[in-house]
């Protein structure tokens, strides 16, 4: 039986299934959000009902994003010439599309859907506070007079809350690399196991944003562990199926908060390296994720009383189109900036592969 390490080497680190998996995850988030956006709560969301309130389909989808991100971003860090270059590559990937969606929501969607007169809308401090979402500060989720009558209320883009935790995961990963802690792979494993214990068995120890960050970083850390231990983990359809059964059982009978992050990580990376016949021409998932929520809110404001299914049917093709346009019009052009060698500008930040410990964990 082959290992993940052998599969990664054969694929040269790039699995053909990852883009499709992430697009599926972004679509799952849209499906999950359709219920609170039209009904006002998660009470009838299918996975929420099935799991007796343990999880929603959207949370599982976000877990897929963080699991795949942990695997791929760890690989990216260990290939990077420096922490600064790694951070630059992450910023180029995330920020341009985020800036566009925040600007369009504030300057186009807001003026169209606000119940205020336009002078009042543009003179309201809340319009400009919304710009803080462009730097991951989602304390300002609403725009003045916008979507206030919708079942879920005024949040313009309820998907943005995860981005600060994604960035926090990158920062945490970078700190571990900068300190050379990847030389001690067993220590990383012990740390993730300890984090799982604290997060899900002693949650009262975590306060504020630390709790959701720790919950999501467990997914990220499992993905990272799969990369670090790739030479020792079997790449098996049978194990992926078993992991799926474990997830289903935990959702129905309890324990999902612990079982899902571990089992989902294996399934995500296993699927990412499947040879899919339908290969996407780009990574549309981030654009779909960014645009789905405001599209769904606009539909609800325009056609009050939509059922969740109708919201999904109308919003999904629009979100897919938005993801396609975002990739080709914003994200793909921005990625051309990835190659800037920032370590020549700030050489003091240079951290080599040797200091990260790449040679000792490969």
Secondary structure, DSSP 8 states (H G I E B T S, - for coil): --BHHHHHHHTTT--TTHHHHHHHHHHHHHHHHHHHHHHSSSTT-HHHHHTTTS--HHHHHHHHHHHHHHHHHHHHHHH-S-HHHHHHHHHHHHHHHHHHHHHHIIIIIHHHH-SS-HHHHHHSHHHHHGGGGGGT-TT----TTSSTTSTT-S-S-TTGGGHHHHHHHHHHHHHHHHTTGGG-HHHHHHHHHHHHHHHHH-GGG--THHHHHHHHHHHHHHHHHHHHTTTTSB--HHHHHHHHHHHHHHHHHS-HHHHHHHHHHHHHHHHHTS--SS--SS--HHHHHHHHHHHHHHHHHHSTT--HHHHHHHHHHHHHHHHHHHIIIIIHHHGGGGG--GGGTSGGG---HHHHTHHHH-
